[in-house]
Each structure stands twice: as C-alpha cells, then as structure tokens.
Amino acid sequence: MTVASILNQKGRDVVTERAGTSLRDICSILGTRRIGAIVITAEDGKIEGIISERDVVRAISQDGMGALDRPVADFMTASVVTCEVQETVNSVMARMTGGRFRHVPVVQDGKLAGLISIGDAVKHRMAQIEREAEDMRNYIAMT
C-alpha cells in the first residue's frame, strides 16, 4: 500500500498558512478546522515549515501567552520531513514513529500534494490487516 492510496481515500486538501501568520490565528484555525497541523508555505507554494498542536503547547509553555502574538515562523518546525505519493505506508509510519511526529506533508513533483497523519496511516494499515485476515479465513474455509 502506498501513500497515494491514503490520499485517494481521504482527499488531498491541505490547510496552509504563511510564516507571518500569528500563532493566535494558527490556534484559531487548528481549533475551527479540527486539525492537528498546518503546513507553512511561501507564496510560490514551497514548504517552509509545519506547525502542530505540540509546537503550540511548547511555544506557550516556554514563552507564555505573549507567544500568541508572535509569527508562526518563530515556532514552526522548519526542517520538514516529507514523503512522496509512491512511498509505502509502512515506510512512512516507521519514519513518523522514529521521529516522534504525527503529520507528514506529501510532495509530488516538488509540490505539496497532501498531508497524512499517523492516524490516517494506522487506519489504512488496520483495514489492510482486516482484509488479509478475511482472505485467510475464506481460504481456510474453502480447503
């Protein structure tokens, strides 16, 4: 199974913002959209960073409520780990687990093509395991 199969099922829409957006506005978007991360892009669409709920918590714990009025660029993860649509779900899950992050932007031909979360990957993997188990039960029942 590839990352493309997840995106084909869940969609390819990605919430993006600019590096100058205030952390307060980022919090509002995260809450309103009920999402866990926002990809930060330049005007040309190039990925500049990613900001997650964890980053917001860390910013407020370190800098207090004043962090909310600062630009997201001050708190985002600028070194973004990405994946490509043809990668396997298992390889991306391993990178997410190893790096201890929950969201990975997907790129295709150098452009943002989607975003997958660890929840998306686990859900997809569980469905695959259930299909394999059902196939095995059917095979055993036929013999």
C-alpha angles and dihedrals in degrees: 000000000000135000087252090066090057093048092047089056102040101029135248102257113129127187108228134180138179126260091247094060112115119250087237090060090046089055090050092051093046090052098042095046093039093228134136102221144020125208113228113218139180121237090268090056095253113147111250099170149317131246122201137182088260091056090052092051091048092049094052093044091052102036104022126225091323087076089074092069095050125091118270088238088075092062109023124107102253097186097070121191109217136181135205129239094248094055119108120255090233093057092049092047089052091052092047092050093045093047094041095231130126106206131057125184112225118222129196122184088352094303132107107265103168147316128251128195129205086251091058091050095047092047090051093046092048091052089051092050091049091051091050091049091049090049089051092049090050092048092050092047090054095053 
